[in-house]
Structure formats: C-alpha cells, structure tokens
Amino acid sequence: MSSTVSRTAVRAAHAVPAESSRGLQKGQQTRAAILDAALALASQMGLEGLSIGALAEVTGMSKSGVFAHFGSREELQISVIREYHDRFEQEVFYPGIAEPRGLPRLAALFERWLRRVSVELDSGCIYISGAVEFDDRPGPVRDALVAMVQTWHQALERAIAQAVEEGHLRPDTEAQQVLFEIHGLVLALHHDARFLRVPGALDRARAGFRSVVERHVTPTGRAALQALRAAPTPRRKPARRTP
C-alpha cells in the first residue's frame, strides 16, 4: 500500500510540472506571435501606431488576451523595441563580429547594417523612425530606444578602436568622428532611398564608407581589406558573445 501511494505521488509530482511547462511554452509561443505582428505593425505605422486594440484586430485575439501578455501599451512598445534589437543583433552584430578584428570586422558590420536598412526601405527602420517619434518625448519608451541605439553605437565604436589597435587605421583616428560619419551615411541612405526614391543610394552609401576609411587607412589596413575581398566566403555560425 505504501509503495503504491509512493509511486502514484511520484508520477503526480512529475505530471504537474510537465503540464505547467507545456502551458508556459504555449504562452511564450503566443507572445512571440503577437510580437511578430506588433513588429510588422510598428514598421509600417511607427511605434505610436501600436495599440492593444490594433494588435488584437491584426492577430484575431481579444484585447484582454493581448493585454494579458503586455499589460500596457507602453510595455508593448518597449517589448517591440527589444525584439527589434534582438533581431538586429542576430542579423548584423553577431555575424559581423565573427570577422577578424580590425577593418574586416568594421567593414562587415557596416555592410550588414546597410543590407538590413535596404531590406527595411519598404517598411521602415524602428531605430530611425523611433528617433523621429520620440526625440523630444521623455519616458520609458524613449529610454529603451536610446539604450538599444547606444548599445549598437558602442559596438561600432569598439570595432573602430580595434581597427586602430590592429594597425589598420592611423593612431590619430578619432573613433567617435568615424562613427558619426558612417552613421550619417546610413541615415542619408534611408532618407534618399525611402523618402526621395533616389536610385543608387545604396552604392553611394558604400562609396561613402570607402571614402571615410580611405582618409584613415594604413598600408596594413589596406592589405587586410584586399585579403578579405580575395578570400572565399566561409560559412560561419553566428557568434553569441562579444570577444
């Protein structure tokens, strides 16, 4: 009798967490699906276009169902910013830092950034559109957006500094100035290609990057870039942390 009760208790103890785990997994999947829809909506209409009601309509869920996952419109907006940043890291940052330190890494980060922006020309970049929406509106949403953009800028500035350390850029290269200029190229690309519909804007952005690099490059850096262009493209798994 005692052993039967014991075995039953053990099975029950394992069954409850399993059900709880399935429920948790389903909840996470639902939240992920909502975030997918929210990200698409924010890309088209901006972060200010997001609302619990609009998202419920798009996903076919009830307002209370969407609200249960986020609690407020503000938390929804912040969650979308974080999701966008996570995807940006997966597509731009991690593959970029898999390249060798120095100019090859900086060039890869910039090129992947350009590709990301060029894909978003029909929908919109949340970093750029969010800056326009929240540049003069203090609060948690702006703080979250600023933190994500600053994280990306710090990664780029670190890559520029590493290029100096590797002897690829001159010792007197000012990392913040180079960052300012290449960020300006991305903003110009977004403006000219998305707003003005100027053909060839992507090529001009690449030419601008080459011009910025040329003003600071050393013979060692030029050789590193030439070797990178000549080498076959290997298949890499994305890195998961900053070296």
C-alpha positions in Angstrom: 0.0 0.0 0.0 2.7 2.3 1.0 4.8 1.7 -2.2 1.7 2.1 -4.4 1.0 5.5 -2.8 4.6 6.5 -3.2 4.7 5.6 -6.9 1.5 7.5 -7.5 2.8 10.5 -5.7 6.0 10.5 -7.8 4.0 10.3 -11.1 1.8 13.1 -10.0 4.8 15.2 -9.0 6.2 14.8 -12.4 2.9 15.4 -14.2 2.2 18.8 -12.8 5.5 20.4 -13.9 5.1 18.9 -17.3 1.6 20.4 -17.7 2.9 23.7 -16.3 5.9 23.6 -18.8 3.5 23.0 -21.7 1.4 25.9 -20.6 4.4 28.1 -20.3 5.7 27.1 -23.7 2.3 27.8 -25.3 2.2 31.2 -23.6 5.7 32.0 -24.9 4.7 31.0 -28.4 1.6 33.2 -28.3 3.7 36.1 -27.0 6.2 35.6 -29.8 3.4 35.5 -32.4 2.0 38.8 -31.0 5.4 40.4 -31.1 5.8 39.3 -34.8 2.6 41.1 -35.6 3.5 44.1 -33.4 6.9 44.4 -35.1 5.3 44.4 -38.6 2.7 46.9 -37.5 5.3 49.2 -35.9 7.5 49.0 -39.0 4.6 50.3 -41.1 2.9 52.7 -38.7 5.6 53.6 -36.2 5.7 52.8 -32.5 3.0 55.3 -31.9 0.8 53.3 -34.3 0.9 50.4 -31.9 -2.1 49.8 -29.6 -3.6 46.9 -27.8 -6.8 47.3 -29.9 -5.0 47.5 -33.2 -2.9 44.4 -32.4 -5.9 42.5 -31.2 -7.5 43.2 -34.6 -4.5 42.1 -36.6 -3.9 38.9 -34.6 -7.6 38.0 -34.3 -7.2 37.9 -30.5 -9.3 39.7 -27.9 -8.0 42.9 -26.3 -7.9 41.2 -23.0 -5.8 38.3 -24.5 -3.2 40.8 -25.9 -3.3 42.8 -22.7 -2.5 39.7 -20.6 0.8 39.4 -22.3 2.0 43.0 -22.0 -0.2 44.8 -19.5 0.0 48.2 -21.2 0.6 50.0 -24.5 3.9 51.3 -23.2 5.2 47.8 -22.2 4.1 46.6 -25.7 6.1 49.4 -27.3 9.2 48.6 -25.2 8.8 44.9 -26.0 8.8 45.6 -29.7 12.0 47.7 -29.4 13.7 44.9 -27.5 12.5 42.3 -30.1 13.8 44.5 -32.9 17.1 44.9 -31.2 17.4 41.1 -30.7 16.8 40.5 -34.4 19.2 43.3 -35.4 21.9 41.6 -33.3 21.3 38.2 -34.9 21.4 39.6 -38.5 24.0 42.3 -38.1 26.1 42.2 -34.9 26.8 38.6 -34.3 27.8 37.7 -37.9 29.8 40.9 -38.1 32.0 40.2 -35.1 32.7 36.7 -36.5 35.1 38.5 -38.9 38.7 39.1 -37.9 39.3 42.1 -35.6 40.1 45.4 -37.3 38.9 46.7 -40.7 37.5 43.4 -41.9 35.1 43.4 -38.8 34.2 47.1 -39.2 33.5 46.6 -42.9 31.4 43.6 -42.2 29.3 45.4 -39.5 28.7 48.3 -41.8 27.8 46.2 -44.8 25.3 44.1 -42.8 23.9 47.3 -41.4 23.4 48.6 -45.0 21.7 45.3 -46.1 19.4 45.5 -43.1 18.4 49.0 -43.9 17.9 48.3 -47.6 15.6 45.5 -46.8 13.6 47.8 -44.5 13.2 50.6 -47.1 9.6 49.5 -47.8 8.7 49.0 -44.2 10.9 51.3 -42.1 13.7 51.1 -39.6 12.4 51.3 -36.0 15.7 52.8 -34.8 15.3 55.7 -37.3 11.5 56.2 -37.2 11.5 55.8 -33.4 14.1 58.5 -33.1 11.8 60.9 -35.0 8.8 59.9 -32.9 10.5 60.1 -29.5 13.4 62.5 -29.9 11.6 65.1 -27.7 9.3 62.8 -25.7 11.0 61.7 -22.4 9.8 58.5 -20.8 10.4 54.7 -20.7 9.8 54.1 -24.4 12.4 56.7 -25.4 14.8 55.4 -22.8 14.5 51.9 -24.1 15.1 53.1 -27.7 18.1 55.2 -26.7 19.6 52.3 -24.8 19.4 50.0 -27.8 20.8 52.5 -30.3 23.6 53.4 -27.8 24.5 49.7 -27.5 24.9 49.4 -31.2 26.9 52.6 -31.4 29.2 51.3 -28.7 29.8 48.1 -30.6 30.7 50.1 -33.7 33.0 52.4 -31.8 34.7 49.4 -30.3 35.2 47.9 -33.7 36.7 51.2 -34.9 39.1 51.4 -31.9 40.1 47.8 -32.6 41.0 48.7 -36.1 43.3 51.3 -34.7 44.8 48.8 -32.3 45.4 46.3 -35.1 47.2 49.0 -37.1 44.5 49.1 -39.8 43.6 52.7 -39.1 46.0 55.5 -38.2 46.7 56.1 -34.5 45.2 59.6 -34.7 41.9 58.3 -35.9 39.0 59.6 -33.7 36.6 56.7 -33.3 33.6 58.9 -32.4 34.1 61.0 -35.6 34.3 57.9 -37.8 31.2 56.6 -36.1 29.4 59.9 -36.6 30.2 59.8 -40.3 29.2 56.2 -41.1 26.0 56.6 -39.1 25.3 59.7 -41.2 25.7 57.5 -44.3 23.0 55.1 -43.1 20.7 58.0 -42.3 21.3 59.5 -45.7 20.6 56.1 -47.4 17.3 55.7 -45.5 16.2 59.3 -46.4 17.2 59.3 -50.1 16.1 55.7 -50.9 12.9 55.7 -48.8 11.7 59.3 -49.0 13.2 60.7 -52.2 13.4 57.4 -54.0 16.8 58.3 -55.4 18.3 55.4 -57.4 21.8 54.2 -56.5 21.6 55.4 -52.9 22.9 52.1 -51.6 26.0 52.3 -53.9 26.6 55.9 -52.7 26.5 54.8 -49.1 29.1 52.1 -49.8 31.2 54.7 -51.6 30.9 57.0 -48.6 32.2 54.3 -46.3 35.2 53.7 -48.5 35.9 57.4 -48.6 35.8 57.6 -44.8 38.1 54.6 -44.4 40.5 55.9 -47.1 41.2 59.0 -45.0 42.4 56.9 -42.1 43.6 53.6 -43.5 47.2 52.4 -43.2 49.0 50.1 -45.6 48.4 47.2 -43.2 44.7 48.0 -43.2 44.5 48.2 -47.0 46.2 44.9 -47.3 43.7 43.4 -44.8 40.8 44.6 -46.8 42.3 43.3 -50.1 42.9 39.9 -48.5 39.3 39.9 -47.3 37.9 40.6 -50.7 40.1 37.9 -52.3 39.3 35.2 -49.8 36.4 32.8 -50.4 33.4 33.4 -48.2 33.3 30.8 -45.4 30.1 29.5 -43.8 30.1 30.7 -40.3 27.8 30.1 -37.3 26.8 33.3 -35.7 28.8 34.2 -32.6 27.0 34.5 -29.3 29.0 37.0 -27.4 31.4 39.9 -27.8 35.1 38.8 -27.7 
